[in-house]
Amino acid sequence: MVVPASCTSVVVGTSPKTSIGMPVVHVPFASAASVASGIRESLLINNKGDIHVIAWAGDGGTADIGMASLSGAAERNSDIIYIMYDNEAYMNTGIQRSSSTPVGAWTTTTPIKGKLEQKKDVAKIMIAHGVPYVATASIAYPHDFYNKLSRALKIRGFRFIQLHSPCPVGWRFDDSQTVDVAKAAVETGMWILYEYKDGKLEISNPSKYLIEHNSFKPIEEYLKIQGRFSKISEDLLKELYKERERNIEWLKKAV
């Protein structure tokens, strides 16, 4: 496992003892994908191709600082699995905005009414690279995440999973509500689960059911349980609804 500067790099500890049951290589912020690619090539050269290399990075180290090395690894079709755990801000360094922060969300570096720009869609960017496998997942649906990771393990080449991971501290809710907040993101269409494999896209349940029956809950149901959206303006709320509709239409056309 390759981990750049992130919340995880603090949680797992440092060599020779970590809280994860596999070797962990801590690397500079921008280099996770390139280091993972290099480790994988070294394993292949040394006839250890059965060992998987996983890069595990936050949205800051993926959507922003690590985007160049991520894109390079995807373009080369490096044989690694890259998992972006998306808590939608730089949580480890003081809750600063990232390009993955959604419209209207408060951070320490946004206007009072929240971020003005749209959330960067990293999964869609990875699909545009033509890689073998891309998926979105959520901590509220661990079986879906497990199944997607299991399928990714059987594929060769570059694989990318974007895991939606609410942060109680940065999002301003009690940690006992973490799974509820993650589930609400899916139920309101603020996070949609899907899978891209062999050039084909498939919407995952429960998002598939919600889209087919047009039964998403109002976005306000998701926003009201988080303090980071307490100052959102009506204009920015309308932008969230527009963004949801754009995502749904794109998925419908892509399936």
N, C-alpha and C positions, 0 to 999 in steps of 0.2 A: 504494500500500500504506500502510495506517495501522497504526502499531505503538505500543502503550502501553508504559509502563515494564515491562521484562521482560528475560530473557536476550537476546532478539533485539535489543533496543534497544542493547545493548552490542556485539553481534557485527557488526551492519551498519554501525556508525559513524555519523557525523553529516554533515549537509549541508556542502558541496556534493558530497562524495564518499562513496559507500556501497559495500558489497560485493554489493548486489542491483541487478540491471539494470533498475530502474524507479524512479520518484520515490517516496521514503519520507517520510511525515509522522510525526514523533514527537509523541505526545500524552500528557497526564496519565493516570494509572492507570485512572481510572473512565470515560474518555470515548471509547474506541476506536469503539464502535458508533455513537455520536451524531455524532462527527466524520466517520466514513466516510459516514454518511447525508447529512450536509451537503455533503460534497464531491460525492457522487453527484448531489444536486439541482442543485448549481452546474453540473456538466457537462451535465446535461439542459437547463438554461436556456440554456447557451451552445452548444447543438447539437453536443455531443460525447458523445452517448449510447452510442457504440461503445466507449468506454473503461470498462473494468471497475474497480471499487473493491473492494479486498480488505482486510479487517481481519485482522491476524495477531496473536494474543494468547495468553498463557499461561493456565493455570487460575486463578491468583490474580487476574489482570485480567479474567477471564471469569466463573468460578463464584462469586467473592466480590465484589471491589471493583467490577467492571464489570457485575454482574448487572442493575442497574436500567436502565442505558442499553442493554444487550443486549436485555432484555425489551421496552423501548420500541421499539427498531428492529424487532424481530420483530412486535410488535403492529401497527406501522404498515406492515408488509410492505415495508420499505425495500429498494431494489434494490441490495443489496450481498451479497458473499460474506464470511462470517465464519468464520475457521478458528481453532479453539482447539487449540493444541498442548499436550497434557496430560502434563506430567511430574510431576503429582500432589503438588506442594508449591511453596513460594516458593523456588525454587532460587537466584535471583539475589541474594537478600538474607540467605541464611544457613540455608536448608533448614527453614523454618518450615512447619507444617501448613497446608493449605488445605482447603476443604470437599470437594475432589476427592481428597484423600489417602485411600487405602483403609483398611479396618479392619485393625489389627495392624501397620501400618507405622510405623516409628520416624521422628520428626523431632526437631528441637531444641526443639520446644514441645509434645511429647506425653509421656505417661507412658512409663516404660522398656519396658513390654510392648507399646507401640504405641498408635495412635489407637483410640479406643473407639467412634467414631461411623461410620456407613456413608458410603461415597463418594457425593457428590451426583451424580445422573444428569442432566447438563446436556442431553445430546441428547434425552432423553425430555421434559425441560421444554420444549425448543424444539418438539418435535412437538405438545405440548399447546397451543402458540400457533397451530397451524393454518397454519404457513408452507409454502411450496411444496416445499422440499427440505431434508432432514436426512440426514446420513450419519455413520457411524463409520469410521475408517480406522486403519492402523498403519504405522509406518515399516518394519516387516518385510515388508510387502506393497506395494511402491511402485507396481506396475502397477494394483492395486486402487484406491489413492489417486489415481493419475493419471486413471484412468477416471471416478472419481466427480467429481473436479474438472472434467474435461472435460464431463460431463453438466451439472454445476452452471452452467457458463459459458453453456449454451444456454437456461437458464431465467431468467425475469424474476421479480423479487421477492426476498424474503429467503431466503438459502441459508446453511446452517450445516453445517460438517464438524468433527467432534471427532477429532483425530489423536493417537493414543497414542504418546508419545515418551519412552522411558526415559532417565533422567539418571544417568550413571555415578557422579558425585560424590554426589548426594543419595540414590541407591538403594544405594550401596556395592557396586559391582562394577567390574571392569576394563573400560575403554572398548572393548576388543577384543570384548567379549561383548554389545555393545549390541543388535545385530540378533537374537542368540540369545535375549536376555531378552524383547525385543518379541514374537518368535515364540512363546516359551513362554507369554506372557500369553494369546495366542489359543488355543493348543493345550490349555491348562488351563481355558479358559472364563472367565478373569479379565478378558478383553476380547473382546467379541463384535462381529463385523463385520456391519453391515446398512445398508440404504438405505431412506429414506422419501421417496416421490415421488407427487404427485397423490393424496394421501390413502391410499396403499397402502404397506405395509411388506414388504420382501423381505430375507431373510437372505443375506449374501454368502458365497461360498466363501473360505476353507475352513471357516468357522463353520457353514455350512449342512450340510456333510458330517458334521461332528462332532456336530451336534445330531440329524440324522436317524439316525445310527448309534450314538448315545449312547457316543461314543468319546473323550470328553475325558480327558486325563491327570490324575492326582491334582494338586491344587493345590499340594501340597508340592514338586512338581517345579519350580514357578515360584518359590516362596518361598526355597528353599534356595540359589539362586544370587544372592541379594541379602542384603547385610548388614543392610538396614533391617528385615527380618523375623526377625532372629536371636533376639529375645526374645519372640516372639509366644506367647501362652498357648494352651492347648488350647481354652478357651472362645471366644477370638477366632478361632481356626482354624475352629471349628464355625460361627461366624457367616459366615465367608467362603464356606463350602460352602452355607449357607442362602441367602446373597445370590446365588450363582451359580444355584441352582435357581429362585429367584424371577425372575431375569432371563430364564432359558430359558423358563419357563412364560409369562411376559408376551409374549415374542417369538412363541411358538407360537400363542397366542391372537390376536395382532395380525396375523399373516400371513394 
